[in-house]
Amino acid sequence: MSSLSPLGFHVVRRSIEEPTRSERVIIQRPLQRVLAFTRRSIDDVVNCPIVKNEVLGYYKLHKWVERGCEITDMNRWWSGGR
């Protein structure tokens, strides 16, 4: 049996040759990520000013790095991906 269609074109069967790929996206809020990183709870933040300043510092660092990544991506897009 040939792999030609009735019109003479080759038939490519993608489902057999290439398995489907899937992605799993997990959305986390920045504060949840910082709390998980510092191994603190929201109760610790509310009750202790030292923990509050620690978490605030990591939160600001997270925002600073995130903004830097956005700026880099925008510059890369603007300059044509060089």
C-alpha positions in Angstrom: 0.0 0.0 0.0 1.4 3.4 -0.9 1.1 6.6 1.2 -0.4 8.6 -1.7 -3.7 10.2 -1.5 -6.2 9.9 -4.4 -4.8 13.1 -5.8 -1.2 11.9 -5.7 0.0 13.8 -2.7 1.9 12.1 0.1 -0.1 11.7 3.3 1.6 12.6 6.5 0.1 11.2 9.7 1.2 13.5 12.5 -0.6 11.7 15.2 1.4 8.6 14.7 4.8 10.3 14.1 4.7 13.0 16.7 3.3 12.4 20.2 1.2 15.3 21.6 3.0 17.5 24.1 1.3 19.1 27.0 2.3 21.7 29.5 1.3 22.2 33.1 1.2 25.8 34.3 1.1 26.5 38.0 0.2 30.0 39.0 1.6 31.3 42.2 1.2 34.7 43.8 4.4 36.5 44.7 3.6 36.7 48.4 2.9 32.9 48.5 6.2 32.3 46.8 8.1 34.5 49.2 6.4 32.9 52.2 7.2 29.4 50.9 10.9 30.4 50.3 11.3 31.9 53.8 9.3 29.0 55.3 7.1 31.5 57.2 3.4 31.8 57.6 1.2 34.8 57.3 0.7 34.6 61.1 4.5 34.9 61.6 4.5 38.0 59.4 1.6 39.6 61.4 3.0 38.8 64.8 6.7 39.6 64.5 8.1 42.8 63.0 11.5 41.1 62.3 9.8 38.5 60.1 7.7 41.2 58.5 10.8 43.1 57.4 12.5 39.9 56.2 9.5 38.9 54.1 9.1 42.5 52.8 12.7 42.6 51.7 12.4 39.3 49.8 9.1 40.6 48.3 10.8 43.8 47.1 13.7 41.7 45.7 11.2 39.5 43.8 9.5 42.5 42.3 12.8 44.0 41.3 14.0 40.9 39.6 10.7 40.4 37.9 10.7 43.9 36.5 14.3 43.4 35.3 13.3 40.3 33.4 10.4 42.2 31.8 12.7 45.1 30.7 15.2 42.6 29.3 12.4 40.8 27.3 11.1 44.2 26.0 14.5 45.2 24.9 15.1 41.9 23.2 11.7 42.2 21.4 12.4 45.8 20.5 15.8 45.2 19.0 14.6 42.3 16.9 15.7 39.3 19.1 19.5 39.8 18.7 
